[in-house]
Amino acid sequence: VFASARNLQLNKRDQDQLQRGYYEQIVGVNRFNNELWKVYSLRPTDWVRLDSTGAVRLTDDDRLEELVPGFSEKFHGAQLTISSDGLRDREYSQAKDDGVFRAVIMGQSYVLGEGVNDRQTFENLLEDRLNAGDAASLGHSRVELLNFGAPAYSAMQQRADLVLGRVSRWNPDMVFVVGHFREFAQLDDYFTSYLRQRDASLLPDEIRPWVDSSGVTATMTAVEAERRLKPYAARILSFVYRDMAARIRALGATPVFAYIPTPDVRVDPVLLEAFLATTHEAGFEATFDLRNVYDGGPESRFNLTEWDHHPNVAGHVRIAERVRELLLANPTLLRRQDAVR
């Protein structure tokens, strides 16, 4: 009863602040209203971001940071292991065996699976379920799903994985791009971080004029950077998704986009539609909208904790079930490159 009474209802602006606080480690909690402060203050002092542990390191390329191969520790109460290839996943041979259908799944911290054990991410659960019976009926000896998720990875960083050849070396048959409603906000996070680590002249030629015109600087607050980038954000994301889809097709793989939310976070429907519009003409073979993936009861039951809205194990199970349904309803997406040839 006490726990139920403490389940505070936050409005959209508060929830946006709370989620931004997780990603940016806001310490100025006096800016929050009283209800938000109560929820935020429940977080233990050792509930840190993954990039403040030894699991993440900076890079000298457009990804800005990457997972550290071989890292293996308890994180937020669950075992988190990084493979020798820098993926939060099983160990795979880069050479793809005959008859294997292989897909790369790109995304953020909830794709990586913060707060759940290694075998409990929706990517691992989906792979296991497909291999339990679906793979054979689709003509595959095995399905391999590679988890390219990384904490707070923006669309720009997902694109960088493609540009740098990290995806092509795995010879995927499909690349599954996961987007989140915070993609607009993550652009200001990305570009301010970029300008702290790299020279603006190194930005992609197609994007640099928009960033230059915005006047964003490395020392700018997130609020000011977001305000300045707002006129250009949709154009930047539209370009990034078009470019990603084209690069995926150039690999001979099928590009698929999925909007997958985190649970129990209210989203401005206008903002969501504006974000999804950036993917409409991008050239993805299919676009999956999972905004209702947690329907059927209070979404809070899928939260990792009261103060952390990453999906828990039940949330990952629900995502895996829904993605499997969508893929099996679109079997042409599950074609192997060698079968097409």
Contacts in CASP RR format, 6 or more apart in sequence:
PFRMAT RR
TARGET T0000
AUTHOR 0000-0000-0000
METHOD contacts of the structure
MODEL  1
VFASARNLQLNKRDQDQLQRGYYEQIVGVNRFNNELWKVYSLRPTDWVRL
DSTGAVRLTDDDRLEELVPGFSEKFHGAQLTISSDGLRDREYSQAKDDGV
FRAVIMGQSYVLGEGVNDRQTFENLLEDRLNAGDAASLGHSRVELLNFGA
PAYSAMQQRADLVLGRVSRWNPDMVFVVGHFREFAQLDDYFTSYLRQRDA
SLLPDEIRPWVDSSGVTATMTAVEAERRLKPYAARILSFVYRDMAARIRA
LGATPVFAYIPTPDVRVDPVLLEAFLATTHEAGFEATFDLRNVYDGGPES
RFNLTEWDHHPNVAGHVRIAERVRELLLANPTLLRRQDAVR
6 38 0 8 1.000
6 306 0 8 1.000
7 300 0 8 1.000
7 306 0 8 1.000
8 35 0 8 1.000
8 38 0 8 1.000
8 39 0 8 1.000
9 35 0 8 1.000
10 18 0 8 1.000
10 35 0 8 1.000
10 36 0 8 1.000
10 39 0 8 1.000
10 266 0 8 1.000
11 266 0 8 1.000
12 266 0 8 1.000
12 267 0 8 1.000
12 268 0 8 1.000
14 32 0 8 1.000
14 33 0 8 1.000
14 35 0 8 1.000
14 36 0 8 1.000
15 265 0 8 1.000
15 266 0 8 1.000
17 26 0 8 1.000
17 31 0 8 1.000
17 32 0 8 1.000
17 36 0 8 1.000
18 32 0 8 1.000
18 36 0 8 1.000
18 39 0 8 1.000
18 40 0 8 1.000
18 307 0 8 1.000
18 309 0 8 1.000
19 182 0 8 1.000
19 262 0 8 1.000
19 265 0 8 1.000
19 309 0 8 1.000
20 26 0 8 1.000
20 182 0 8 1.000
20 185 0 8 1.000
20 222 0 8 1.000
21 40 0 8 1.000
22 49 0 8 1.000
22 308 0 8 1.000
22 309 0 8 1.000
23 49 0 8 1.000
23 152 0 8 1.000
23 182 0 8 1.000
23 186 0 8 1.000
23 189 0 8 1.000
24 189 0 8 1.000
24 222 0 8 1.000
25 49 0 8 1.000
25 52 0 8 1.000
29 37 0 8 1.000
29 40 0 8 1.000
29 41 0 8 1.000
30 37 0 8 1.000
32 40 0 8 1.000
39 306 0 8 1.000
39 307 0 8 1.000
40 307 0 8 1.000
42 305 0 8 1.000
42 306 0 8 1.000
42 307 0 8 1.000
43 305 0 8 1.000
43 307 0 8 1.000
43 308 0 8 1.000
47 76 0 8 1.000
47 305 0 8 1.000
47 307 0 8 1.000
47 308 0 8 1.000
49 151 0 8 1.000
50 56 0 8 1.000
50 75 0 8 1.000
50 80 0 8 1.000
50 109 0 8 1.000
50 112 0 8 1.000
50 114 0 8 1.000
50 151 0 8 1.000
51 65 0 8 1.000
51 151 0 8 1.000
51 152 0 8 1.000
53 71 0 8 1.000
53 73 0 8 1.000
53 75 0 8 1.000
54 68 0 8 1.000
54 71 0 8 1.000
55 67 0 8 1.000
55 68 0 8 1.000
55 71 0 8 1.000
55 73 0 8 1.000
55 75 0 8 1.000
55 80 0 8 1.000
55 82 0 8 1.000
56 65 0 8 1.000
56 66 0 8 1.000
56 67 0 8 1.000
56 68 0 8 1.000
56 150 0 8 1.000
56 151 0 8 1.000
57 65 0 8 1.000
57 66 0 8 1.000
57 68 0 8 1.000
58 64 0 8 1.000
58 65 0 8 1.000
58 197 0 8 1.000
59 65 0 8 1.000
59 66 0 8 1.000
60 197 0 8 1.000
60 198 0 8 1.000
61 160 0 8 1.000
61 164 0 8 1.000
62 156 0 8 1.000
62 157 0 8 1.000
62 159 0 8 1.000
62 160 0 8 1.000
62 163 0 8 1.000
62 164 0 8 1.000
62 194 0 8 1.000
62 198 0 8 1.000
62 202 0 8 1.000
62 204 0 8 1.000
63 150 0 8 1.000
63 157 0 8 1.000
63 160 0 8 1.000
63 161 0 8 1.000
63 164 0 8 1.000
64 157 0 8 1.000
64 190 0 8 1.000
64 193 0 8 1.000
64 194 0 8 1.000
64 197 0 8 1.000
64 198 0 8 1.000
65 150 0 8 1.000
66 86 0 8 1.000
66 150 0 8 1.000
67 82 0 8 1.000
67 86 0 8 1.000
67 87 0 8 1.000
67 88 0 8 1.000
67 112 0 8 1.000
67 150 0 8 1.000
68 82 0 8 1.000
68 86 0 8 1.000
69 82 0 8 1.000
69 83 0 8 1.000
69 84 0 8 1.000
69 85 0 8 1.000
69 86 0 8 1.000
70 81 0 8 1.000
70 82 0 8 1.000
70 83 0 8 1.000
70 84 0 8 1.000
70 86 0 8 1.000
71 80 0 8 1.000
71 81 0 8 1.000
71 82 0 8 1.000
72 79 0 8 1.000
72 80 0 8 1.000
72 81 0 8 1.000
72 82 0 8 1.000
73 79 0 8 1.000
73 80 0 8 1.000
74 80 0 8 1.000
75 114 0 8 1.000
75 115 0 8 1.000
76 114 0 8 1.000
76 115 0 8 1.000
76 304 0 8 1.000
76 308 0 8 1.000
77 115 0 8 1.000
78 115 0 8 1.000
78 116 0 8 1.000
78 117 0 8 1.000
78 120 0 8 1.000
79 117 0 8 1.000
79 118 0 8 1.000
80 88 0 8 1.000
80 113 0 8 1.000
80 114 0 8 1.000
80 115 0 8 1.000
80 118 0 8 1.000
81 88 0 8 1.000
81 118 0 8 1.000
82 88 0 8 1.000
83 89 0 8 1.000
83 90 0 8 1.000
83 91 0 8 1.000
83 92 0 8 1.000
84 91 0 8 1.000
85 91 0 8 1.000
85 92 0 8 1.000
85 94 0 8 1.000
87 146 0 8 1.000
87 147 0 8 1.000
87 148 0 8 1.000
87 149 0 8 1.000
88 112 0 8 1.000
88 113 0 8 1.000
88 118 0 8 1.000
88 121 0 8 1.000
88 147 0 8 1.000
88 149 0 8 1.000
89 123 0 8 1.000
89 124 0 8 1.000
89 146 0 8 1.000
89 147 0 8 1.000
90 124 0 8 1.000
92 144 0 8 1.000
92 146 0 8 1.000
92 170 0 8 1.000
94 169 0 8 1.000
94 170 0 8 1.000
94 171 0 8 1.000
96 102 0 8 1.000
96 144 0 8 1.000
96 170 0 8 1.000
96 171 0 8 1.000
97 141 0 8 1.000
97 142 0 8 1.000
98 141 0 8 1.000
98 338 0 8 1.000
99 139 0 8 1.000
99 140 0 8 1.000
99 141 0 8 1.000
99 142 0 8 1.000
99 336 0 8 1.000
99 338 0 8 1.000
100 140 0 8 1.000
100 141 0 8 1.000
100 142 0 8 1.000
100 143 0 8 1.000
100 144 0 8 1.000
100 336 0 8 1.000
101 135 0 8 1.000
101 138 0 8 1.000
101 140 0 8 1.000
101 142 0 8 1.000
101 143 0 8 1.000
101 144 0 8 1.000
101 173 0 8 1.000
101 174 0 8 1.000
101 334 0 8 1.000
101 336 0 8 1.000
102 143 0 8 1.000
102 144 0 8 1.000
102 145 0 8 1.000
102 146 0 8 1.000
102 170 0 8 1.000
102 171 0 8 1.000
102 172 0 8 1.000
102 173 0 8 1.000
102 174 0 8 1.000
103 143 0 8 1.000
103 144 0 8 1.000
103 145 0 8 1.000
103 146 0 8 1.000
103 172 0 8 1.000
103 173 0 8 1.000
103 174 0 8 1.000
103 175 0 8 1.000
103 176 0 8 1.000
104 145 0 8 1.000
104 146 0 8 1.000
104 148 0 8 1.000
104 167 0 8 1.000
104 170 0 8 1.000
104 172 0 8 1.000
104 174 0 8 1.000
104 175 0 8 1.000
104 176 0 8 1.000
104 253 0 8 1.000
105 111 0 8 1.000
105 123 0 8 1.000
105 145 0 8 1.000
105 146 0 8 1.000
105 147 0 8 1.000
105 148 0 8 1.000
105 149 0 8 1.000
105 176 0 8 1.000
105 178 0 8 1.000
106 148 0 8 1.000
106 149 0 8 1.000
106 153 0 8 1.000
106 158 0 8 1.000
106 161 0 8 1.000
106 167 0 8 1.000
106 175 0 8 1.000
106 176 0 8 1.000
106 177 0 8 1.000
106 178 0 8 1.000
107 148 0 8 1.000
107 149 0 8 1.000
107 150 0 8 1.000
107 153 0 8 1.000
107 158 0 8 1.000
107 177 0 8 1.000
107 178 0 8 1.000
107 179 0 8 1.000
107 180 0 8 1.000
108 149 0 8 1.000
108 150 0 8 1.000
108 151 0 8 1.000
108 152 0 8 1.000
108 153 0 8 1.000
108 178 0 8 1.000
108 179 0 8 1.000
108 180 0 8 1.000
109 149 0 8 1.000
109 150 0 8 1.000
109 151 0 8 1.000
109 152 0 8 1.000
109 153 0 8 1.000
109 310 0 8 1.000
110 180 0 8 1.000
110 260 0 8 1.000
110 262 0 8 1.000
110 310 0 8 1.000
110 311 0 8 1.000
111 121 0 8 1.000
111 122 0 8 1.000
111 123 0 8 1.000
111 147 0 8 1.000
111 148 0 8 1.000
111 149 0 8 1.000
111 178 0 8 1.000
111 260 0 8 1.000
112 121 0 8 1.000
112 147 0 8 1.000
112 149 0 8 1.000
112 150 0 8 1.000
112 151 0 8 1.000
113 120 0 8 1.000
113 121 0 8 1.000
113 122 0 8 1.000
113 149 0 8 1.000
113 310 0 8 1.000
113 311 0 8 1.000
113 316 0 8 1.000
114 151 0 8 1.000
114 304 0 8 1.000
114 310 0 8 1.000
115 304 0 8 1.000
115 310 0 8 1.000
115 312 0 8 1.000
116 304 0 8 1.000
116 311 0 8 1.000
116 312 0 8 1.000
116 313 0 8 1.000
116 316 0 8 1.000
117 313 0 8 1.000
118 124 0 8 1.000
119 125 0 8 1.000
119 128 0 8 1.000
120 313 0 8 1.000
120 316 0 8 1.000
121 147 0 8 1.000
121 316 0 8 1.000
122 311 0 8 1.000
122 315 0 8 1.000
122 316 0 8 1.000
122 317 0 8 1.000
122 319 0 8 1.000
122 320 0 8 1.000
122 323 0 8 1.000
123 145 0 8 1.000
123 147 0 8 1.000
123 320 0 8 1.000
124 145 0 8 1.000
124 147 0 8 1.000
125 316 0 8 1.000
125 317 0 8 1.000
125 320 0 8 1.000
126 145 0 8 1.000
126 320 0 8 1.000
126 323 0 8 1.000
126 324 0 8 1.000
127 143 0 8 1.000
127 144 0 8 1.000
127 145 0 8 1.000
129 320 0 8 1.000
129 321 0 8 1.000
129 324 0 8 1.000
130 143 0 8 1.000
130 145 0 8 1.000
130 324 0 8 1.000
130 327 0 8 1.000
131 142 0 8 1.000
131 143 0 8 1.000
134 143 0 8 1.000
134 324 0 8 1.000
134 328 0 8 1.000
135 141 0 8 1.000
135 142 0 8 1.000
135 143 0 8 1.000
138 331 0 8 1.000
138 334 0 8 1.000
140 334 0 8 1.000
140 336 0 8 1.000
146 170 0 8 1.000
146 172 0 8 1.000
148 158 0 8 1.000
148 161 0 8 1.000
148 166 0 8 1.000
148 167 0 8 1.000
150 157 0 8 1.000
152 186 0 8 1.000
152 189 0 8 1.000
154 183 0 8 1.000
154 186 0 8 1.000
154 187 0 8 1.000
154 189 0 8 1.000
154 190 0 8 1.000
155 179 0 8 1.000
155 183 0 8 1.000
155 186 0 8 1.000
155 187 0 8 1.000
155 237 0 8 1.000
155 240 0 8 1.000
155 241 0 8 1.000
155 244 0 8 1.000
156 187 0 8 1.000
156 190 0 8 1.000
156 207 0 8 1.000
156 240 0 8 1.000
157 190 0 8 1.000
158 177 0 8 1.000
158 244 0 8 1.000
159 240 0 8 1.000
159 243 0 8 1.000
159 244 0 8 1.000
159 247 0 8 1.000
161 167 0 8 1.000
162 168 0 8 1.000
162 175 0 8 1.000
162 244 0 8 1.000
162 247 0 8 1.000
162 248 0 8 1.000
163 247 0 8 1.000
167 175 0 8 1.000
167 248 0 8 1.000
167 251 0 8 1.000
168 251 0 8 1.000
171 251 0 8 1.000
171 337 0 8 1.000
172 251 0 8 1.000
172 253 0 8 1.000
173 253 0 8 1.000
173 254 0 8 1.000
173 334 0 8 1.000
173 335 0 8 1.000
173 336 0 8 1.000
173 337 0 8 1.000
174 253 0 8 1.000
174 254 0 8 1.000
174 255 0 8 1.000
174 256 0 8 1.000
174 333 0 8 1.000
174 334 0 8 1.000
175 248 0 8 1.000
175 251 0 8 1.000
175 253 0 8 1.000
175 254 0 8 1.000
175 255 0 8 1.000
175 256 0 8 1.000
176 256 0 8 1.000
176 258 0 8 1.000
177 241 0 8 1.000
177 244 0 8 1.000
177 255 0 8 1.000
177 256 0 8 1.000
177 257 0 8 1.000
177 258 0 8 1.000
177 284 0 8 1.000
178 257 0 8 1.000
178 258 0 8 1.000
178 259 0 8 1.000
178 260 0 8 1.000
179 257 0 8 1.000
179 258 0 8 1.000
179 259 0 8 1.000
179 260 0 8 1.000
180 186 0 8 1.000
180 259 0 8 1.000
180 260 0 8 1.000
180 261 0 8 1.000
180 262 0 8 1.000
181 259 0 8 1.000
181 261 0 8 1.000
181 267 0 8 1.000
181 271 0 8 1.000
181 272 0 8 1.000
181 275 0 8 1.000
183 237 0 8 1.000
183 275 0 8 1.000
183 278 0 8 1.000
184 226 0 8 1.000
184 230 0 8 1.000
184 233 0 8 1.000
184 234 0 8 1.000
184 237 0 8 1.000
184 271 0 8 1.000
184 274 0 8 1.000
184 275 0 8 1.000
185 222 0 8 1.000
185 226 0 8 1.000
187 229 0 8 1.000
187 233 0 8 1.000
187 236 0 8 1.000
187 237 0 8 1.000
188 216 0 8 1.000
188 222 0 8 1.000
188 225 0 8 1.000
188 226 0 8 1.000
188 228 0 8 1.000
188 229 0 8 1.000
189 222 0 8 1.000
191 211 0 8 1.000
191 214 0 8 1.000
191 216 0 8 1.000
191 225 0 8 1.000
191 229 0 8 1.000
192 216 0 8 1.000
192 217 0 8 1.000
192 218 0 8 1.000
192 219 0 8 1.000
192 220 0 8 1.000
192 222 0 8 1.000
192 225 0 8 1.000
194 200 0 8 1.000
194 203 0 8 1.000
195 216 0 8 1.000
195 217 0 8 1.000
195 218 0 8 1.000
196 218 0 8 1.000
200 208 0 8 1.000
200 211 0 8 1.000
200 212 0 8 1.000
201 208 0 8 1.000
203 211 0 8 1.000
206 239 0 8 1.000
206 243 0 8 1.000
207 236 0 8 1.000
207 239 0 8 1.000
207 240 0 8 1.000
210 232 0 8 1.000
210 235 0 8 1.000
210 236 0 8 1.000
211 229 0 8 1.000
211 232 0 8 1.000
213 232 0 8 1.000
214 228 0 8 1.000
214 229 0 8 1.000
214 231 0 8 1.000
214 232 0 8 1.000
215 228 0 8 1.000
216 225 0 8 1.000
216 228 0 8 1.000
216 229 0 8 1.000
220 228 0 8 1.000
229 236 0 8 1.000
234 274 0 8 1.000
234 277 0 8 1.000
234 278 0 8 1.000
237 275 0 8 1.000
237 278 0 8 1.000
238 278 0 8 1.000
238 281 0 8 1.000
238 282 0 8 1.000
241 257 0 8 1.000
241 278 0 8 1.000
241 279 0 8 1.000
241 282 0 8 1.000
241 284 0 8 1.000
242 281 0 8 1.000
242 282 0 8 1.000
242 283 0 8 1.000
244 255 0 8 1.000
244 282 0 8 1.000
245 255 0 8 1.000
245 257 0 8 1.000
245 282 0 8 1.000
245 283 0 8 1.000
245 284 0 8 1.000
246 283 0 8 1.000
248 254 0 8 1.000
248 255 0 8 1.000
249 255 0 8 1.000
252 337 0 8 1.000
253 337 0 8 1.000
254 285 0 8 1.000
254 333 0 8 1.000
254 335 0 8 1.000
255 283 0 8 1.000
255 284 0 8 1.000
255 285 0 8 1.000
256 284 0 8 1.000
256 285 0 8 1.000
256 286 0 8 1.000
256 287 0 8 1.000
256 288 0 8 1.000
256 333 0 8 1.000
257 279 0 8 1.000
257 282 0 8 1.000
257 284 0 8 1.000
257 286 0 8 1.000
257 287 0 8 1.000
257 288 0 8 1.000
258 287 0 8 1.000
258 288 0 8 1.000
258 289 0 8 1.000
258 290 0 8 1.000
258 323 0 8 1.000
259 272 0 8 1.000
259 275 0 8 1.000
259 276 0 8 1.000
259 279 0 8 1.000
259 287 0 8 1.000
259 288 0 8 1.000
259 289 0 8 1.000
259 290 0 8 1.000
259 291 0 8 1.000
260 290 0 8 1.000
260 293 0 8 1.000
260 319 0 8 1.000
261 267 0 8 1.000
261 290 0 8 1.000
261 291 0 8 1.000
261 293 0 8 1.000
261 294 0 8 1.000
262 309 0 8 1.000
262 310 0 8 1.000
262 311 0 8 1.000
263 294 0 8 1.000
263 299 0 8 1.000
263 300 0 8 1.000
263 302 0 8 1.000
263 303 0 8 1.000
263 309 0 8 1.000
263 311 0 8 1.000
263 315 0 8 1.000
264 294 0 8 1.000
264 298 0 8 1.000
264 299 0 8 1.000
264 300 0 8 1.000
264 302 0 8 1.000
264 303 0 8 1.000
264 309 0 8 1.000
265 309 0 8 1.000
267 291 0 8 1.000
272 291 0 8 1.000
276 287 0 8 1.000
276 289 0 8 1.000
279 287 0 8 1.000
280 287 0 8 1.000
285 333 0 8 1.000
286 326 0 8 1.000
286 330 0 8 1.000
286 333 0 8 1.000
288 323 0 8 1.000
288 326 0 8 1.000
290 319 0 8 1.000
290 322 0 8 1.000
290 323 0 8 1.000
293 318 0 8 1.000
293 319 0 8 1.000
293 322 0 8 1.000
294 302 0 8 1.000
294 315 0 8 1.000
294 318 0 8 1.000
300 306 0 8 1.000
301 314 0 8 1.000
302 311 0 8 1.000
302 312 0 8 1.000
302 314 0 8 1.000
302 315 0 8 1.000
302 318 0 8 1.000
303 309 0 8 1.000
303 310 0 8 1.000
303 311 0 8 1.000
303 312 0 8 1.000
304 310 0 8 1.000
304 311 0 8 1.000
304 312 0 8 1.000
311 318 0 8 1.000
311 319 0 8 1.000
327 333 0 8 1.000
327 334 0 8 1.000
END
